[in-house]
Amino acid sequence: MEPRIDYAKVAPGAVRAMRGLESYVHDSGLEQSLLELVKTRVSQLNGCAYCLDMHTKDARAAGETEQRLYALNA
């Protein structure tokens, strides 16, 4: 397997911007389970299996239902 890109080294400004966005969204008052649904859908669109696995696990841990996870791609 090919090593993943070190984003912090290649694009440190982009990493800072994404961390800032994550911080803003985290403090927005939206439910954590909803935020994980959004991240899961983005991962589906990006085709990233690693992120799909991570965000679906995080969504379940935040109390998200299987039904809503399964319906995301519809």
OpenMM code with the backbone's topology and positions (N, CA, C; nanometers):
from openmm import Vec3, app, unit

residues = "MET GLU PRO ARG ILE ASP TYR ALA LYS VAL ALA PRO GLY ALA VAL ARG ALA MET ARG GLY LEU GLU SER TYR VAL HIS ASP SER GLY LEU GLU GLN SER LEU LEU GLU LEU VAL LYS THR ARG VAL SER GLN LEU ASN GLY CYS ALA TYR CYS LEU ASP MET HIS THR LYS ASP ALA ARG ALA ALA GLY GLU THR GLU GLN ARG LEU TYR ALA LEU ASN ALA".split()
positions = [
    Vec3(0.0840, -0.1174, 0.0000),
    Vec3(0.0000, 0.0000, 0.0000),
    Vec3(0.0888, 0.1241, 0.0000),
    Vec3(0.0436, 0.2231, -0.0728),
    Vec3(0.1157, 0.3490, -0.0819),
    Vec3(0.0910, 0.4340, 0.0428),
    Vec3(0.1949, 0.4999, 0.0956),
    Vec3(0.1729, 0.5839, 0.2143),
    Vec3(0.0786, 0.7005, 0.1829),
    Vec3(0.0052, 0.7420, 0.2843),
    Vec3(-0.0866, 0.8551, 0.2691),
    Vec3(-0.0087, 0.9852, 0.2649),
    Vec3(-0.0716, 1.0865, 0.2094),
    Vec3(-0.0107, 1.2191, 0.2010),
    Vec3(-0.0055, 1.2811, 0.3404),
    Vec3(0.1049, 1.3437, 0.3727),
    Vec3(0.1180, 1.4177, 0.4983),
    Vec3(0.0669, 1.5588, 0.4731),
    Vec3(-0.0640, 1.5792, 0.4948),
    Vec3(-0.1274, 1.7060, 0.4624),
    Vec3(-0.0674, 1.8230, 0.5398),
    Vec3(-0.0296, 1.7999, 0.6634),
    Vec3(0.0281, 1.9072, 0.7448),
    Vec3(0.1588, 1.9572, 0.6844),
    Vec3(0.2304, 1.8702, 0.6181),
    Vec3(0.3568, 1.9089, 0.5559),
    Vec3(0.3337, 1.9708, 0.4181),
    Vec3(0.2418, 1.9140, 0.3419),
    Vec3(0.2170, 1.9593, 0.2052),
    Vec3(0.1360, 2.0892, 0.2006),
    Vec3(0.0358, 2.1000, 0.2879),
    Vec3(-0.0531, 2.2171, 0.2854),
    Vec3(-0.0893, 2.2600, 0.4276),
    Vec3(0.0048, 2.3162, 0.5022),
    Vec3(-0.0228, 2.3525, 0.6415),
    Vec3(-0.1350, 2.4553, 0.6557),
    Vec3(-0.1481, 2.5464, 0.5618),
    Vec3(-0.2551, 2.6459, 0.5676),
    Vec3(-0.3922, 2.5813, 0.5561),
    Vec3(-0.4037, 2.4830, 0.4698),
    Vec3(-0.5302, 2.4113, 0.4529),
    Vec3(-0.5654, 2.3338, 0.5795),
    Vec3(-0.4664, 2.2750, 0.6425),
    Vec3(-0.4898, 2.2004, 0.7666),
    Vec3(-0.5365, 2.2960, 0.8770),
    Vec3(-0.4749, 2.4124, 0.8873),
    Vec3(-0.5181, 2.5118, 0.9865),
    Vec3(-0.6625, 2.5563, 0.9599),
    Vec3(-0.6954, 2.5774, 0.8339),
    Vec3(-0.8303, 2.6199, 0.7978),
    Vec3(-0.9321, 2.5109, 0.8332),
    Vec3(-0.8998, 2.3866, 0.8053),
    Vec3(-0.9914, 2.2761, 0.8364),
    Vec3(-1.0089, 2.2609, 0.9877),
    Vec3(-0.9024, 2.2780, 1.0631),
    Vec3(-0.9129, 2.2717, 1.2098),
    Vec3(-0.9987, 2.3859, 1.2629),
    Vec3(-0.9852, 2.5036, 1.2035),
    Vec3(-1.0679, 2.6166, 1.2423),
    Vec3(-1.2147, 2.5912, 1.2122),
    Vec3(-1.2425, 2.5349, 1.0958),
    Vec3(-1.3794, 2.5005, 1.0586),
    Vec3(-1.4364, 2.3960, 1.1536),
    Vec3(-1.3582, 2.2952, 1.1850),
    Vec3(-1.4017, 2.1908, 1.2780),
    Vec3(-1.4338, 2.2502, 1.4148),
    Vec3(-1.3508, 2.3413, 1.4606),
    Vec3(-1.3736, 2.4057, 1.5893),
    Vec3(-1.5025, 2.4873, 1.5869),
    Vec3(-1.5237, 2.5615, 1.4799),
    Vec3(-1.6445, 2.6426, 1.4662),
    Vec3(-1.7698, 2.5550, 1.4661),
    Vec3(-1.7678, 2.4507, 1.3876),
    Vec3(-1.8839, 2.3612, 1.3770),
    Vec3(-1.9091, 2.2909, 1.5109),
    Vec3(-1.8024, 2.2500, 1.5777),
    Vec3(-1.8160, 2.1833, 1.7069),
    Vec3(-1.8857, 2.2730, 1.8085),
    Vec3(-1.8565, 2.4033, 1.8029),
    Vec3(-1.9140, 2.4997, 1.8964),
    Vec3(-2.0488, 2.5563, 1.8495),
    Vec3(-2.1013, 2.5058, 1.7390),
    Vec3(-2.2233, 2.5616, 1.6796),
    Vec3(-2.3514, 2.5241, 1.7542),
    Vec3(-2.3443, 2.4219, 1.8369),
    Vec3(-2.4637, 2.3784, 1.9084),
    Vec3(-2.5389, 2.2660, 1.8395),
    Vec3(-2.4954, 2.2267, 1.7197),
    Vec3(-2.5594, 2.1141, 1.6518),
    Vec3(-2.5255, 1.9842, 1.7244),
    Vec3(-2.6179, 1.8893, 1.7164),
    Vec3(-2.5955, 1.7595, 1.7818),
    Vec3(-2.4742, 1.6893, 1.7192),
    Vec3(-2.3957, 1.6244, 1.8036),
    Vec3(-2.2777, 1.5527, 1.7550),
    Vec3(-2.3159, 1.4439, 1.6552),
    Vec3(-2.4282, 1.3758, 1.6798),
    Vec3(-2.4688, 1.2692, 1.5872),
    Vec3(-2.5001, 1.3265, 1.4486),
    Vec3(-2.5606, 1.4453, 1.4427),
    Vec3(-2.5893, 1.5090, 1.3141),
    Vec3(-2.4603, 1.5493, 1.2436),
    Vec3(-2.3669, 1.6030, 1.3185),
    Vec3(-2.2384, 1.6396, 1.2585),
    Vec3(-2.1686, 1.5173, 1.1992),
    Vec3(-2.1774, 1.4051, 1.2687),
    Vec3(-2.1155, 1.2828, 1.2166),
    Vec3(-2.1882, 1.2320, 1.0925),
    Vec3(-2.3197, 1.2525, 1.0852),
    Vec3(-2.3928, 1.2159, 0.9631),
    Vec3(-2.3424, 1.2982, 0.8449),
    Vec3(-2.3221, 1.4266, 0.8670),
    Vec3(-2.2708, 1.5132, 0.7603),
    Vec3(-2.1321, 1.4664, 0.7172),
    Vec3(-2.0457, 1.4377, 0.8133),
    Vec3(-1.9104, 1.3915, 0.7811),
    Vec3(-1.9140, 1.2575, 0.7080),
    Vec3(-2.0075, 1.1717, 0.7466),
    Vec3(-2.0218, 1.0428, 0.6792),
    Vec3(-2.0633, 1.0631, 0.5344),
    Vec3(-2.1597, 1.1538, 0.5121),
    Vec3(-2.2054, 1.1792, 0.3745),
    Vec3(-2.0925, 1.2371, 0.2901),
    Vec3(-2.0154, 1.3269, 0.3455),
    Vec3(-1.9015, 1.3828, 0.2725),
    Vec3(-1.8031, 1.2722, 0.2382),
    Vec3(-1.7806, 1.1812, 0.3303),
    Vec3(-1.6893, 1.0697, 0.3052),
    Vec3(-1.7418, 0.9800, 0.1939),
    Vec3(-1.8744, 0.9616, 0.1879),
    Vec3(-1.9337, 0.8842, 0.0785),
    Vec3(-1.9059, 0.9524, -0.0551),
    Vec3(-1.9279, 1.0832, -0.0591),
    Vec3(-1.9063, 1.1584, -0.1833),
    Vec3(-1.7598, 1.1573, -0.2249),
    Vec3(-1.6704, 1.1620, -0.1274),
    Vec3(-1.5268, 1.1597, -0.1557),
    Vec3(-1.4752, 1.0198, -0.1865),
    Vec3(-1.5519, 0.9185, -0.1510),
    Vec3(-1.5096, 0.7808, -0.1750),
    Vec3(-1.3970, 0.7365, -0.0832),
    Vec3(-1.3955, 0.7889, 0.0398),
    Vec3(-1.2878, 0.7561, 0.1332),
    Vec3(-1.3339, 0.6497, 0.2337),
    Vec3(-1.2896, 0.5264, 0.2130),
    Vec3(-1.3305, 0.4156, 0.2997),
    Vec3(-1.2812, 0.4352, 0.4430),
    Vec3(-1.1610, 0.4879, 0.4599),
    Vec3(-1.1063, 0.5115, 0.5933),
    Vec3(-1.1972, 0.6068, 0.6710),
    Vec3(-1.2344, 0.7186, 0.6081),
    Vec3(-1.3192, 0.8186, 0.6748),
    Vec3(-1.4604, 0.7650, 0.6971),
    Vec3(-1.5128, 0.6883, 0.6020),
    Vec3(-1.6446, 0.6273, 0.6199),
    Vec3(-1.6468, 0.5401, 0.7443),
    Vec3(-1.5452, 0.4580, 0.7584),
    Vec3(-1.5364, 0.3703, 0.8744),
    Vec3(-1.5301, 0.4522, 1.0034),
    Vec3(-1.4455, 0.5532, 1.0051),
    Vec3(-1.4277, 0.6353, 1.1243),
    Vec3(-1.5562, 0.7104, 1.1607),
    Vec3(-1.6176, 0.7759, 1.0634),
    Vec3(-1.7338, 0.8595, 1.0939),
    Vec3(-1.8597, 0.7777, 1.1235),
    Vec3(-1.8750, 0.6611, 1.0628),
    Vec3(-1.9913, 0.5788, 1.0992),
    Vec3(-1.9761, 0.5255, 1.2414),
    Vec3(-1.8550, 0.4891, 1.2801),
    Vec3(-1.8323, 0.4447, 1.4183),
    Vec3(-1.8581, 0.5590, 1.5159),
    Vec3(-1.8093, 0.6783, 1.4809),
    Vec3(-1.8309, 0.7950, 1.5675),
    Vec3(-1.9787, 0.8312, 1.5753),
    Vec3(-2.0504, 0.8189, 1.4636),
    Vec3(-2.1943, 0.8491, 1.4626),
    Vec3(-2.2703, 0.7527, 1.5528),
    Vec3(-2.2372, 0.6251, 1.5441),
    Vec3(-2.3029, 0.5261, 1.6313),
    Vec3(-2.2723, 0.5551, 1.7780),
    Vec3(-2.1479, 0.5895, 1.8071),
    Vec3(-2.1092, 0.6197, 1.9450),
    Vec3(-2.1825, 0.7430, 1.9974),
    Vec3(-2.2197, 0.8352, 1.9064),
    Vec3(-2.2922, 0.9566, 1.9453),
    Vec3(-2.4427, 0.9332, 1.9519),
    Vec3(-2.4851, 0.8086, 1.9253),
    Vec3(-2.6269, 0.7753, 1.9380),
    Vec3(-2.7051, 0.7739, 1.8083),
    Vec3(-2.6380, 0.7847, 1.6956),
    Vec3(-2.7075, 0.7832, 1.5670),
    Vec3(-2.7635, 0.6445, 1.5389),
    Vec3(-2.8797, 0.6414, 1.4735),
    Vec3(-2.9450, 0.5137, 1.4448),
    Vec3(-2.8920, 0.4527, 1.3154),
    Vec3(-2.9015, 0.3218, 1.3082),
    Vec3(-2.8611, 0.2500, 1.1874),
    Vec3(-2.9468, 0.2939, 1.0687),
    Vec3(-3.0746, 0.3156, 1.0929),
    Vec3(-3.1656, 0.3535, 0.9851),
    Vec3(-3.1194, 0.4828, 0.9166),
    Vec3(-3.0832, 0.5824, 0.9957),
    Vec3(-3.0381, 0.7091, 0.9367),
    Vec3(-2.9029, 0.6932, 0.8666),
    Vec3(-2.8169, 0.6119, 0.9213),
    Vec3(-2.6879, 0.5871, 0.8536),
    Vec3(-2.7100, 0.5182, 0.7188),
    Vec3(-2.7981, 0.4188, 0.7152),
    Vec3(-2.8226, 0.3443, 0.5913),
    Vec3(-2.8912, 0.4320, 0.4862),
    Vec3(-2.9692, 0.5286, 0.5294),
    Vec3(-3.0447, 0.6119, 0.4352),
    Vec3(-2.9636, 0.7290, 0.3797),
    Vec3(-2.8431, 0.7498, 0.4271),
    Vec3(-2.7642, 0.8642, 0.3836),
    Vec3(-2.7394, 0.8696, 0.2343),
    Vec3(-2.7138, 0.7570, 0.1741),
    Vec3(-2.6766, 0.7593, 0.0320),
    Vec3(-2.7964, 0.7609, -0.0610),
    Vec3(-2.9169, 0.7657, -0.0038),
    Vec3(-3.0386, 0.7678, -0.0874),
    Vec3(-3.0684, 0.9074, -0.1364),
] * unit.nanometer
topology = app.Topology()
chain = topology.addChain("A")
for resn in residues:
    res = topology.addResidue(resn, chain)
    for name in ("N", "CA", "C"):
        topology.addAtom(name, app.Element.getBySymbol(name[0]), res)
